[in-house]
Each structure stands twice: as C-alpha cells, then as structure tokens.
C-alpha cells in the first residue's frame, strides 16, 4: 500500500530564508505532484514530476524527484510572505490512484 | 478559463437526507476523482472513475456512491447523510497521460 509522508507538517520561517519540504513515498512511482492550497480555497497545481532526476522551477519554488530514493523535495528560495500556504505532494500508485501527503503548512513571517 | 466546477460552494443538510454533489470538467479528461479534506487528515480519496460508467473505490468509500453517466460529469452521492460526513469535498480530473491534475473549488458540506 502506497504511503506518502511529508515533513515538516508545519513550518514557520522568516522572509528571505531558504528552506526545503520533503516528500517520501513507500512504493515505486514515476509520477509526483506538488500543490498549493490557500485557506478556504481549493488546490492549485504547482509541479508535475514524471521522471527520475526531474527538476522544475517556478519563481522561488523548485521541485525535484529522486525515484530511486522515493523522495521529492520542494525548495523555497528567499521566502516571501505571499508563499504562505499549505503545500501538498501526491503520488500515483500502481492502480492509478493519486495518494496525498498530509500537507505542510508554511507560515512566512514578514 | 473554467476547468472543473462543482455545483455548490456551501451546503447544509440534515442527518438522513440524500445529498448529491456534482462535478463537471470541460477538458475531456478520462479520469475524475472525489476527495474529502479534513483537518489533520489531509485529502482522502473516496471514489474515482477512469471512464464513463466505470468507478473504483478509493480509501474511504463507505457511506458514498458515485455516478458517471457522461464523460464530463462525476457525481458523488451520500445516500443518507450523517454528521461525520461534514467535510470539504473536492473534485478533480486528469487526462489519460496523468499530467496536470485540476481541482474544482470545493464544496463545504455541513450535516446537522
């Protein structure tokens, strides 16, 4: 059974700092997603990672995938307050179900 | 620019009522999903469908059923609503190549 674990679950950081959110998953998969959710809103797709070694960047966010280690990272560079949100990773299992992590609530202090 | 819509943003129902949540996507996607989101539990998959009239149980299908009569529409049905089904319900769709997945705006259901 595929399990997806994110850490940390909660992160409070200062503006301007760098940090990384980790997403580990328990069984083989070659498709991983990162989403952002603002309070009271739905999920917004950030990145789709489809192969080992994939790296994608959008503004201050960069996501990478290591399928051998079953690990994805979401790196935040020089954080700004607007990036405060909850971030989810999700992984596709062999039955094509998409399994989500519990989310990382990111709070960036001005 | 509408992609995935849900019939209601907020819904209040009474225990025992039958509840229909509708989801429509305009991207000709084969795969559609229903999740519920609860604090501390993240998103949990209720049902998904990979084609018209096809459905698969997710992790928490008990108390729910679904209907996919047309490709663009995926309905979630609570046959007899209970208070523990109070939650945020999110619909999503994705194409057969499993690239970007789009979510609807969500329906916040309260069962009294």
Interface residues (C-beta under 8 A of the other chain):
Chain A: X31 X33 X35 X41 X42 X43 X44 X45 X48 X50 X88 X90 X92 X95 X96 X97 X98 X99 X100 X101 X102 X103
Chain B: X31 X33 X35 X40 X41 X42 X43 X44 X45 X48 X50 X56 X58 X90 X92 X94 X98 X99 X100 X101 X102 X103 X104 X105 X106
